[in-house]
């Protein structure tokens, strides 16, 4: 997800090297459900994956308690979004007979990729999206992949196309991703979608799923973004870059930490909102975090753990034990951003099916429909009197 291992290692080396030179030592219409935070301490007495209360709490401030952070429960939010999507698909099917369809192409036999694809298939079935899966052998040619993309591009029953990454090394990833029609680019990785996201007053058809999920978590937990200082650690095309662009659209002041950044900890300590997406376990220490910051940890990294039946456990980019003593709120790993990525993929696929069948124009969105990002942004501009052009 974050590129080849060599690039990740180089990033971490650069960050550690730069740190040593410093003094651092260490998608809903209508009412949006706001989730109360749950305290988590360095040694929590309950699972960080336990669901938060479902009570509406639209006026509750984000209170900082010394020595503890609040859990941002991605499992709970993703579950609610899936329920909303399933309801909307049922209504759309009843009204028009249209069922959203997602075409997925997997090349090779990587176990992690196969697991991701299977999870997406299960999620699609749960909400009523038809899943069309193509599994090609590792030694398939680039032309074979392009052939199936062309088939999906031309199939009116397929509203979204996802090519599971990474691809085998003999394939040109950009050529393959660029072949997906922008109208079906539910991963949001087409250069036109990224370009539209970057241009003021222009709207992408789709936003990449993981950064979209990060922003959705902030919204659903009532975290104010406008006017805040936000720092994104990592500049990948999949997460870091679009996350920074989305935060800018919310009128945050954004800094991106990348290889070559000098004294990254000094910059992250100024962040009211910190998003880390580099794929390096525990790279972001507690000493990098501002007291009271909101921390979104995108990293999912396996580390050796002999006490685990699998021999390893999953951790984030952020040292959770240290950060939870300083931050006001934090996503756990697992159970934070991960579930949101698939939920946003389902949301994008639903939006694509609506757009393709002019379901929006018929005035048949329910009050709980997931909006596409263009709709959210356009309505925000109407309420605020237009875009701030400076």
N, C-alpha and C positions, 0 to 999 in steps of 0.2 A: 504493500500500500504506500510505503514511503520511499520506494525506489530500491535500488540494489543495495546489498549489505555494505559494499564498499563505500557507497555514498553516505550511508548512515554512520559508519564508523568514522569517516572523515569529518562529518558534522560534529560528532561527539568529541573527537580529538580537538577540533578547532575551538569548540566551546570551552573545553577543559583548559586548553592552552591559554585562551583569552582570559578565563577566570583567574588563572594563576598570576596574570600580570596585574590583577587588581587587588583591592583590599577585601574581596569577597572570600569568606571562609566557608562558608557553607554553599398545527397549521390550520387554525379554526376560525370559522365565522361566528359572529355574535359574541356572547360572553366567553372569555378565556378563563379556563379553570386555573386558579392560582394555588399552588401546592404549599402547604405549611412545611417548613424545614424540620428535620429531625436531628437532634444533637448527636454528634459522634465524638468520642474522646480517643485519645491515643490507644487506649485498651478498651474498646467498646464492649458492652455487655450484651449486645444484640447484633445480629447479622446486619452489615451495611446494606444488604440487598432487601431487607424487609420493607414492604410497601409503606409509603407515607399515608397519612390520613387523607380521605377523599373529601373532607369538608371544604366548602368554599371559604376563602379567607382573603378577599380582595383588598382589604385595607391594612393588613398586618405588615408592619415594617420588617425588614431583614435585620434582626437584632444580633449584635455580636456579643457572644458570651466568652469571657476570658478563658482560654485554654481549650476551646472546643469550636468545631465548625458544624455547619448544618449539611446534611446529606441532600444532594440533588439526585433524586431517584429516577434514573432513566428508564428502569423497568416499568415503573408505575405510569410515567408519562407515555411511554411507547404503547403500553397496553390500552390506555384511554384513546390514543390516536387510532390504533387499530380498530377499536370498537366504533369510533366515529366513521372511519373509512368503510367498515362493513355495513353500517347503517346507510350510508350514502350510496354505496354500490347497489344495495338492495332496492333503494328507491329509484335509482336510475334504470335498473333492469326492469322494474315494474312499469316505469313510464315509457321507456323507449326500446326495451329489449336488448340494450347494449351491455356487454360485459367487458370490462377492461382486460387486456391481454398483455403479458410481459414475455418477450423472447430473450432467453439467456443462452449464451455461447460459452462453453467451457472447453479449453484446449489443454490436454495433458491429464496427468493423474496425481497432481499435488493434493495431498490429503486436506490441507487447510482450505484450498480453493474449493475442493469437492464438498467440504463441510459447509462453507459459506453458501454455495449454490443450493445445497439441500435445505438449509435454513430459510433461504429466500423462497424456495418452492413451498415449504410448509407454511410460511407467512402468507404467501399469495392465496393458497387454498383456504386458509382460515378466514380471510376477509372477502373471498369471492372473486379473486382475480385469476383468470386462466393463465397458467404457466406453460410456456413452450420451450423445452430444453433441448439443446444440441450439445452432445459431448463428442469431441474430436480427439483422435490420438495425438500424442506429443509431436510426432514427426509429420503432422499435417502441413500442407503448404499454406502460405499466406493467402493464395488465391482461393483455397477451399473455405477459409474463414470469411473472406470477402463475399464468396458466393452465398453463404447462409445469411450474412448481413443484408445482401441485396434481396433475398427472399423475404426476410422480415420487413425490410423497408417497404416492399410492395404489398404486404399482406394487411388488409384493412382490419383484421381481427387482432393484430399486434399493435399496441399503442405505445409500447416502450421497448427499447432494446438495451441489453446490458451485456457487455463483453467482460468476462471475469478476468481480472488482472492478478498476478503478472502473466504475460504471454511467454511462450518459449523464446529463447534468445535469438533464434534465427528469423523471427518475425519483426516487422517494423510496427511498433505499437501505435505510433501516430497515424500511419496510413490506415490502420484498421479502425481506430477510434474516429478518424475523420470521415470514414465511409458511412457511419451511422447518420441517417437523416436528422437534422436538427429538431424536427418536429417529434422525433421519437427518442431523443437523447436524454433519457430519464436520469442518467448518471451525471448530466450537466457538464460533461467533459469536452464537448465540441468547442473548438476555438471561438466560434461565433457566439455561443452561449457565455463563455468566459469573457469575451470582449464586450458583449452587451452588459454584463454585470459590472464591468469596469467603467462604462461610459455614463456620465451624468444624464438623467432623464431618458435613458434607454432601458428596456426591460428584457432580461433573458427569458426564454421559454421555460428553462429549468435551472435550478440551483443545485450544485453538487450536494449529495445527500448528507455526508457527515457534517460539513460546516453548517448546512441548513438545520440539522438536528441540534447543533450547539446553540444556535440563536434561538431555536424553538424552546430549548430548556430554559434559557434566560428569560424568555417571555413568559413561559408558564409558571415560573417561580417568582414572577413579579420583580425581576432585577432590572433596574433602570439602566439604559445604555447611553442615551443621549447626554453629551457633555462629559462623559467619563473617559478616563485614560485607559486604553486597552492595549495589551501587548500580546502578540501572537508569536510563539516560539516555533519556528519552522516555516518554510516558504514553498512547500510542495504544491503542485498544480491541483492535487486532489483535496487538500485540506487547508494548508496554511494561507495560500494566496486567496482563494475564495472567502475564507473566514475573515481575512483582513478587509476585503472589499465589502462584505456584508456589514461588518462593524462600522465602516465608513458611511455606509448608507443609513445607518442608524445614528449618525452624527457623533460617533465616538472619535477621540483623537487616538490614532492607531500607530503603533510601532511594531515592526517585524524584526525578530531576532533570526539571524541566518549565519551560515559559516562565514567567518571573518569578522563578525560583530565583536567589538572590543568591550570588555566588562559587561557581559549580558546581565549579570545579576543586579547591577546598578539600575539597569533599565526595567527589569521585571519588578524590582522593589517599588517602582512608581506606579504600577498597574493597579487600577481598581478592578479590572477584569483581565484575567490571564488565561489564555488558551494555549495549551502545549500539544504539539503534533509533530514529533520528531522520531518516534519509535525507538527511544533509548531509555532503558529502565532506570528510574529514579535520578534522572539527570537534573531535574529541577528540585533543588533542596529547599528546606524551610527558610533558609537564610536569603533565598531569592524572592520571597513573597512578602508583600506589604500587609501589615496588620489590617484585617477586615476585608481583604480582597476576595472576590469570587473566582474560583479556580475551576476551569473546565479541562479535564485531562483526557485527551483523545488517544493517547498511547495504549497499545495492548501488546505487552512484551512477555514472552516466556522466560522465567528464571528458574534455575535448578532448585528443587525442594525435595529432599529425600523423604520428608514426612508425608508427601502427597503420593497417592496411589499411582499417579501418572509420572512421578519423578520430577515434576515441575509445577509451577503455579504462574498465574498471569498477574502482572503488575503494570502500573502506568508509567508515564514519563515523570510524574511528580512523586516525590517521596511522601506518601500519604500520611504516615505517622507524624512526620515533622510538620507538614502543611496543615494538617487538621488542627494543630494547636494555634495557628496564626490566622488562617483564612476565616471568613465569615460563612462561606459555603463552598462545597467541593463535590465533584462527581467521583464516585468510587470506580475502581476497576477490579473486576468486571461489574456490570450493572449500571453504568453511567451513560456514556455516549454510544457505546456499541448497539444497544437495542434501538436507539434513535435513528441510526443509519438505515436500518431495514424499514423502519416506520416511514421515513422520508422517501425511500424508494417507492413504497406503496402509495404514498401521497402523490408523488410525481406521476406515477402511472395512472392514477385516478384522474389527475388534472389533464393529462394528455388525452385520455378517453373522452373527457368532457369537451375539450377543445375540438377534437376531431369530429365529434358528433353535435357540435354547437349546443351542448347542454346548458351552458351558461346563459346563452341568449334567450333560451326558452323560459327563463325565470324559474327554473326548477331546482335551485339550490336550497337545501334545507338549512335551517338556522345553525346546524352543527357541522356544515360541510367544511372540509379542509380547503382552504383557498390556495390557488397558485400564488407564487411570490409576486408576480406582476399585479395581481388584484390587491394584495396586501399593500404594496408600495404605492399604487395609484390612489387608493383610498386614504392612505396616510397623508399623501400630498394634498388631497382635497381638504382634509381636516386642518392641515397646518398652513394652508394658503400657498402651497407650491413648494418646489424644491429650493433649498438654500444654495444659490449659485455663487459660492465663493469658497 
